[in-house]
Amino acid sequence: MTLTLTMNYTILRNWRNTIASDDVVCFLGDMAFGRESRKPRWWVTQLSGRIVWIKGSHDKGIRVTHDDGGAWPEFFVDGVERVVKYEIISCDGVEFMLVHDTFDAVVNGWDGWIIHGHNHDNRLHIDNRFGHKRVNVSVEVISYTPISLAKIIEGIRR
């Protein structure tokens, strides 16, 4: 098995061990990667939880759900509630913009906390330097396992 497939199946195993069927998961993009990988539709059918999919840079052919809440006929799969470019959420008094790439938050003029993927490195995942308020949740920095919003907020408040 190639390194990419090993990574994909590790993420799948960790997701299944962490996410319950009624959990809401904001997935920050790039569902499938690598030439040998299965298509995103297959991966989604293997996942538990109610997914808000924030479109990533490798999500080719995946369309954002209509702004009016219309159907997503090109890729609708049970468990995917919507596909968006970004999502703004508030939890425990903290507001976040969830995006795949931090560039998308900057373009939208957001100056609060940003939770993002895209930057595949092993840097500290909570960064408040230079007023940047960013939380990198790329798979490498969260040990290929979904991370809870409560854990992120705990890290911010330290």
C-alpha positions in Angstrom: 0.0 0.0 0.0 1.4 3.4 -0.9 2.1 6.1 1.7 -1.0 8.2 0.4 -3.4 5.2 0.8 -2.0 4.4 4.2 -2.6 8.0 5.3 -6.1 8.0 3.9 -7.1 4.8 5.7 -5.5 6.1 8.9 -7.6 9.2 8.7 -10.7 7.1 8.0 -10.0 4.8 11.0 -9.4 7.7 13.3 -12.5 9.5 12.1 -14.7 6.4 12.8 -13.1 6.1 16.3 -13.8 9.7 17.1 -17.0 10.9 15.4 -20.5 9.7 16.4 -23.4 9.5 14.0 -25.0 12.6 15.4 -21.8 14.8 15.7 -21.6 17.8 13.4 -18.2 17.9 11.7 -16.8 20.8 9.8 -14.5 19.2 7.3 -11.9 21.7 5.9 -11.4 20.3 2.5 -9.3 18.0 0.3 -11.3 14.8 0.8 -9.3 12.6 -1.6 -5.7 13.0 -2.6 -3.3 10.9 -4.6 -3.6 9.1 -7.9 -4.5 5.8 -6.2 -7.1 7.3 -3.9 -10.8 6.5 -4.3 -13.1 9.4 -5.3 -14.5 11.8 -2.7 -18.0 10.2 -3.0 -16.7 6.9 -1.8 -14.8 8.4 1.2 -17.9 10.4 2.3 -20.0 7.2 2.4 -17.5 5.7 4.8 -17.7 8.6 7.3 -19.9 9.0 10.4 -21.4 12.3 11.5 -23.2 15.2 9.8 -20.7 16.9 7.6 -20.4 20.6 6.7 -17.8 20.4 3.9 -15.7 23.4 3.3 -14.3 23.1 -0.2 -10.6 22.6 -0.5 -8.1 23.2 -3.2 -8.0 19.5 -4.3 -11.8 19.1 -4.3 -12.0 19.1 -8.0 -15.6 18.7 -9.4 -17.1 19.4 -6.0 -19.6 22.3 -6.2 -20.6 24.6 -3.4 -24.2 24.2 -2.3 -26.5 26.9 -3.6 -26.8 29.9 -1.3 -30.5 29.3 -1.1 -30.0 25.9 0.5 -30.8 24.2 -2.8 -29.9 20.6 -3.4 -26.4 19.5 -4.4 -27.4 17.0 -7.1 -23.9 16.6 -8.5 -22.6 15.0 -5.3 -25.3 14.6 -2.7 -24.5 11.9 -0.2 -26.3 11.2 3.1 -24.3 12.8 5.9 -23.1 15.9 3.9 -25.4 18.7 5.0 -23.9 21.3 2.7 -20.7 22.4 0.9 -19.5 25.9 1.4 -16.5 28.1 0.8 -16.4 29.0 4.5 -18.4 28.8 7.7 -18.7 31.2 10.6 -19.4 29.7 13.9 -19.5 30.8 17.5 -18.8 28.7 20.5 -18.2 29.5 24.2 -17.9 33.3 23.4 -15.4 32.8 20.6 -16.2 33.4 16.9 -14.4 31.5 14.2 -14.2 31.5 10.4 -13.6 28.0 9.1 -11.8 27.9 5.7 -9.6 25.6 3.8 -7.0 28.2 3.1 -6.3 31.3 5.2 -6.3 33.4 2.0 -10.0 32.9 1.7 -10.6 34.5 5.2 -8.4 37.5 4.3 -10.3 38.0 1.0 -13.5 38.1 3.0 -12.1 40.7 5.4 -12.2 38.5 8.5 -10.0 39.6 11.3 -11.0 37.2 14.0 -10.0 33.6 14.7 -9.5 31.4 11.7 -9.5 27.6 11.7 -8.0 26.3 8.6 -6.3 23.3 6.9 -4.3 23.6 3.7 -0.9 24.3 5.3 0.6 20.9 5.5 3.4 21.2 8.0 4.1 20.4 11.6 4.1 23.9 13.0 2.3 24.8 16.2 -1.4 24.7 15.3 -2.5 27.7 17.4 -0.9 31.0 16.3 -1.7 34.3 17.8 1.6 36.0 16.7 1.4 39.3 15.0 -2.4 39.4 15.6 -3.0 36.5 13.2 -5.3 34.4 15.4 -5.0 31.3 13.3 -5.5 27.6 14.2 -4.0 25.1 11.7 -5.8 21.8 11.9 -4.1 20.1 8.9 -3.9 16.4 9.5 -0.2 16.4 10.3 -0.7 18.7 13.3 -3.7 16.9 14.8 -2.3 13.4 14.4 -4.7 12.5 11.6 -7.6 12.6 14.1 -10.6 15.0 14.2 -10.2 17.6 16.9 -13.0 19.1 18.9 -13.9 22.7 19.1 -13.7 22.5 22.8 -10.0 21.4 22.6 -9.2 24.3 20.2 -10.8 26.8 22.5 -8.9 25.3 25.5 -5.7 25.8 23.5 -6.6 29.4 22.6 -7.2 30.3 26.2 -3.9 28.9 27.5 
